[in-house]
Amino acid sequence: MSLYLNVFVLIVQLFQRVPALKALAPTQTESPFVVSQLLALTIFAAATLLAVVRFREEASSRVGGPYLNV
């Protein structure tokens, strides 16, 4: 969660400080700014979903745990 918030702030600061990006979205309400924030949110949501699915698959493959095979 904190990594996403850092990326969110990074995008805001990039649009404030990089002249080419500032020209695209001077008030940060224009579509390039909104699209970049939604893209970052989508990437983090997909990564979270992928991690949960892989964790559940790995956990289900080790149902007995390491101590049942003694």
VMD Tcl script that builds the backbone (N, CA, C; Angstrom):
set m [mol new atoms 210]
animate dup $m
set s [atomselect $m all]
$s set {name element resname resid chain x y z} {
  {N N MET 1 A 0.829 -1.191 0.000}
  {CA C MET 1 A 0.000 0.000 0.000}
  {C C MET 1 A 0.871 1.251 0.000}
  {N N SER 2 A 1.930 1.223 0.801}
  {CA C SER 2 A 2.774 2.415 0.863}
  {C C SER 2 A 3.522 2.618 -0.458}
  {N N LEU 3 A 3.871 1.533 -1.151}
  {CA C LEU 3 A 4.529 1.680 -2.447}
  {C C LEU 3 A 3.587 2.346 -3.437}
  {N N TYR 4 A 2.312 1.951 -3.435}
  {CA C TYR 4 A 1.341 2.591 -4.333}
  {C C TYR 4 A 1.222 4.074 -4.022}
  {N N LEU 5 A 1.158 4.426 -2.754}
  {CA C LEU 5 A 1.040 5.837 -2.401}
  {C C LEU 5 A 2.281 6.617 -2.824}
  {N N ASN 6 A 3.450 5.999 -2.716}
  {CA C ASN 6 A 4.670 6.661 -3.188}
  {C C ASN 6 A 4.628 6.867 -4.697}
  {N N VAL 7 A 4.132 5.891 -5.425}
  {CA C VAL 7 A 4.014 6.031 -6.881}
  {C C VAL 7 A 2.978 7.091 -7.232}
  {N N PHE 8 A 1.894 7.148 -6.479}
  {CA C PHE 8 A 0.867 8.169 -6.680}
  {C C PHE 8 A 1.470 9.562 -6.533}
  {N N VAL 9 A 2.232 9.770 -5.480}
  {CA C VAL 9 A 2.870 11.069 -5.243}
  {C C VAL 9 A 3.925 11.349 -6.308}
  {N N LEU 10 A 4.648 10.322 -6.736}
  {CA C LEU 10 A 5.639 10.492 -7.800}
  {C C LEU 10 A 4.983 11.007 -9.074}
  {N N ILE 11 A 3.859 10.437 -9.441}
  {CA C ILE 11 A 3.156 10.875 -10.641}
  {C C ILE 11 A 2.710 12.327 -10.492}
  {N N VAL 12 A 2.186 12.678 -9.331}
  {CA C VAL 12 A 1.770 14.066 -9.091}
  {C C VAL 12 A 2.960 15.009 -9.242}
  {N N GLN 13 A 4.083 14.662 -8.634}
  {CA C GLN 13 A 5.251 15.528 -8.697}
  {C C GLN 13 A 5.821 15.601 -10.106}
  {N N LEU 14 A 5.785 14.501 -10.847}
  {CA C LEU 14 A 6.247 14.545 -12.229}
  {C C LEU 14 A 5.409 15.505 -13.062}
  {N N PHE 15 A 4.104 15.475 -12.871}
  {CA C PHE 15 A 3.236 16.378 -13.622}
  {C C PHE 15 A 3.398 17.830 -13.165}
  {N N GLN 16 A 3.909 18.059 -11.985}
  {CA C GLN 16 A 4.159 19.423 -11.526}
  {C C GLN 16 A 5.506 19.959 -11.999}
  {N N ARG 17 A 6.510 19.094 -12.134}
  {CA C ARG 17 A 7.878 19.563 -12.341}
  {C C ARG 17 A 8.447 19.354 -13.729}
  {N N VAL 18 A 7.965 18.381 -14.470}
  {CA C VAL 18 A 8.482 18.136 -15.816}
  {C C VAL 18 A 7.697 19.022 -16.792}
  {N N PRO 19 A 8.395 19.923 -17.489}
  {CA C PRO 19 A 7.691 20.887 -18.346}
  {C C PRO 19 A 6.785 20.246 -19.399}
  {N N ALA 20 A 7.225 19.156 -20.015}
  {CA C ALA 20 A 6.393 18.511 -21.037}
  {C C ALA 20 A 5.101 17.950 -20.433}
  {N N LEU 21 A 5.205 17.371 -19.250}
  {CA C LEU 21 A 4.000 16.835 -18.596}
  {C C LEU 21 A 3.112 17.949 -18.065}
  {N N LYS 22 A 3.737 19.010 -17.584}
  {CA C LYS 22 A 2.957 20.145 -17.077}
  {C C LYS 22 A 2.159 20.789 -18.203}
  {N N ALA 23 A 2.712 20.793 -19.411}
  {CA C ALA 23 A 1.990 21.336 -20.559}
  {C C ALA 23 A 0.781 20.468 -20.917}
  {N N LEU 24 A 0.898 19.167 -20.685}
  {CA C LEU 24 A -0.225 18.264 -20.971}
  {C C LEU 24 A -1.356 18.409 -19.955}
  {N N ALA 25 A -1.009 18.631 -18.693}
  {CA C ALA 25 A -2.017 18.699 -17.635}
  {C C ALA 25 A -1.629 19.763 -16.611}
  {N N PRO 26 A -1.841 21.038 -16.930}
  {CA C PRO 26 A -1.401 22.106 -16.018}
  {C C PRO 26 A -2.144 22.135 -14.681}
  {N N THR 27 A -3.402 21.733 -14.653}
  {CA C THR 27 A -4.155 21.775 -13.389}
  {C C THR 27 A -4.341 20.398 -12.773}
  {N N GLN 28 A -3.795 19.374 -13.414}
  {CA C GLN 28 A -3.882 17.983 -12.964}
  {C C GLN 28 A -5.315 17.474 -12.875}
  {N N THR 29 A -6.170 18.015 -13.700}
  {CA C THR 29 A -7.531 17.475 -13.817}
  {C C THR 29 A -7.790 16.994 -15.241}
  {N N GLU 30 A -6.804 17.160 -16.114}
  {CA C GLU 30 A -6.946 16.756 -17.498}
  {C C GLU 30 A -6.779 15.246 -17.637}
  {N N SER 31 A -7.180 14.749 -18.799}
  {CA C SER 31 A -7.183 13.296 -19.003}
  {C C SER 31 A -5.805 12.633 -18.944}
  {N N PRO 32 A -4.689 13.238 -19.406}
  {CA C PRO 32 A -3.408 12.515 -19.275}
  {C C PRO 32 A -3.037 12.216 -17.827}
  {N N PHE 33 A -3.325 13.131 -16.937}
  {CA C PHE 33 A -3.034 12.915 -15.515}
  {C C PHE 33 A -3.928 11.821 -14.945}
  {N N VAL 34 A -5.198 11.893 -15.246}
  {CA C VAL 34 A -6.155 10.906 -14.734}
  {C C VAL 34 A -5.839 9.513 -15.281}
  {N N VAL 35 A -5.502 9.441 -16.559}
  {CA C VAL 35 A -5.178 8.150 -17.168}
  {C C VAL 35 A -3.935 7.547 -16.527}
  {N N SER 36 A -2.917 8.366 -16.271}
  {CA C SER 36 A -1.695 7.833 -15.661}
  {C C SER 36 A -1.957 7.350 -14.234}
  {N N GLN 37 A -2.795 8.040 -13.489}
  {CA C GLN 37 A -3.126 7.583 -12.134}
  {C C GLN 37 A -3.944 6.291 -12.184}
  {N N LEU 38 A -4.881 6.211 -13.095}
  {CA C LEU 38 A -5.680 4.983 -13.216}
  {C C LEU 38 A -4.835 3.814 -13.702}
  {N N LEU 39 A -3.872 4.076 -14.572}
  {CA C LEU 39 A -2.970 3.029 -15.029}
  {C C LEU 39 A -2.127 2.498 -13.877}
  {N N ALA 40 A -1.620 3.388 -13.038}
  {CA C ALA 40 A -0.840 2.953 -11.872}
  {C C ALA 40 A -1.716 2.126 -10.929}
  {N N LEU 41 A -2.938 2.564 -10.691}
  {CA C LEU 41 A -3.854 1.822 -9.822}
  {C C LEU 41 A -4.148 0.441 -10.396}
  {N N THR 42 A -4.359 0.369 -11.705}
  {CA C THR 42 A -4.650 -0.907 -12.354}
  {C C THR 42 A -3.464 -1.861 -12.254}
  {N N ILE 43 A -2.262 -1.351 -12.454}
  {CA C ILE 43 A -1.065 -2.193 -12.359}
  {C C ILE 43 A -0.908 -2.749 -10.949}
  {N N PHE 44 A -1.095 -1.904 -9.941}
  {CA C PHE 44 A -0.960 -2.373 -8.561}
  {C C PHE 44 A -2.082 -3.334 -8.183}
  {N N ALA 45 A -3.289 -3.106 -8.663}
  {CA C ALA 45 A -4.391 -4.032 -8.376}
  {C C ALA 45 A -4.140 -5.385 -9.029}
  {N N ALA 46 A -3.640 -5.388 -10.259}
  {CA C ALA 46 A -3.350 -6.649 -10.949}
  {C C ALA 46 A -2.211 -7.401 -10.257}
  {N N ALA 47 A -1.195 -6.675 -9.824}
  {CA C ALA 47 A -0.080 -7.323 -9.121}
  {C C ALA 47 A -0.549 -7.921 -7.795}
  {N N THR 48 A -1.427 -7.220 -7.113}
  {CA C THR 48 A -1.970 -7.730 -5.850}
  {C C THR 48 A -2.804 -8.985 -6.086}
  {N N LEU 49 A -3.651 -8.956 -7.086}
  {CA C LEU 49 A -4.479 -10.116 -7.404}
  {C C LEU 49 A -3.619 -11.313 -7.800}
  {N N LEU 50 A -2.606 -11.087 -8.605}
  {CA C LEU 50 A -1.700 -12.155 -9.012}
  {C C LEU 50 A -0.976 -12.754 -7.806}
  {N N ALA 51 A -0.535 -11.913 -6.895}
  {CA C ALA 51 A 0.158 -12.405 -5.703}
  {C C ALA 51 A -0.773 -13.240 -4.823}
  {N N VAL 52 A -2.003 -12.814 -4.675}
  {CA C VAL 52 A -2.963 -13.565 -3.859}
  {C C VAL 52 A -3.255 -14.922 -4.490}
  {N N VAL 53 A -3.458 -14.939 -5.795}
  {CA C VAL 53 A -3.759 -16.207 -6.479}
  {C C VAL 53 A -2.581 -17.167 -6.355}
  {N N ARG 54 A -1.373 -16.674 -6.586}
  {CA C ARG 54 A -0.201 -17.549 -6.489}
  {C C ARG 54 A 0.028 -18.034 -5.066}
  {N N PHE 55 A -0.210 -17.175 -4.091}
  {CA C PHE 55 A -0.044 -17.581 -2.702}
  {C C PHE 55 A -1.040 -18.669 -2.338}
  {N N ARG 56 A -2.282 -18.519 -2.770}
  {CA C ARG 56 A -3.294 -19.523 -2.452}
  {C C ARG 56 A -2.993 -20.846 -3.142}
  {N N GLU 57 A -2.487 -20.799 -4.385}
  {CA C GLU 57 A -2.125 -22.032 -5.080}
  {C C GLU 57 A -0.984 -22.743 -4.365}
  {N N GLU 58 A 0.011 -21.980 -3.944}
  {CA C GLU 58 A 1.147 -22.581 -3.238}
  {C C GLU 58 A 0.729 -23.141 -1.889}
  {N N ALA 59 A -0.133 -22.416 -1.179}
  {CA C ALA 59 A -0.587 -22.878 0.125}
  {C C ALA 59 A -1.442 -24.137 -0.010}
  {N N SER 60 A -2.234 -24.220 -1.058}
  {CA C SER 60 A -3.078 -25.408 -1.224}
  {C C SER 60 A -2.263 -26.619 -1.657}
  {N N SER 61 A -1.124 -26.403 -2.288}
  {CA C SER 61 A -0.298 -27.534 -2.677}
  {C C SER 61 A 0.469 -28.108 -1.484}
  {N N ARG 62 A 0.554 -27.356 -0.402}
  {CA C ARG 62 A 1.238 -27.819 0.813}
  {C C ARG 62 A 0.227 -28.027 1.936}
  {N N VAL 63 A -0.874 -28.653 1.649}
  {CA C VAL 63 A -1.961 -28.790 2.624}
  {C C VAL 63 A -1.514 -29.497 3.888}
  {N N GLY 64 A -0.746 -30.562 3.771}
  {CA C GLY 64 A -0.341 -31.322 4.936}
  {C C GLY 64 A 0.707 -30.625 5.776}
  {N N GLY 65 A 1.479 -29.759 5.190}
  {CA C GLY 65 A 2.533 -29.102 5.922}
  {C C GLY 65 A 3.771 -29.969 5.981}
  {N N PRO 66 A 4.868 -29.437 6.404}
  {CA C PRO 66 A 6.126 -30.191 6.385}
  {C C PRO 66 A 6.218 -31.262 7.480}
  {N N TYR 67 A 5.348 -31.241 8.470}
  {CA C TYR 67 A 5.492 -32.148 9.606}
  {C C TYR 67 A 4.664 -33.427 9.490}
  {N N LEU 68 A 3.805 -33.541 8.494}
  {CA C LEU 68 A 2.985 -34.749 8.345}
  {C C LEU 68 A 3.745 -35.876 7.644}
  {N N ASN 69 A 4.831 -35.577 6.994}
  {CA C ASN 69 A 5.587 -36.596 6.255}
  {C C ASN 69 A 6.700 -37.180 7.104}
  {N N VAL 70 A 6.509 -37.312 8.390}
  {CA C VAL 70 A 7.571 -37.817 9.296}
  {C C VAL 70 A 7.568 -39.321 9.294}
}
mol reanalyze $m
mol bondsrecalc $m
mol representation Tube
mol addrep $m
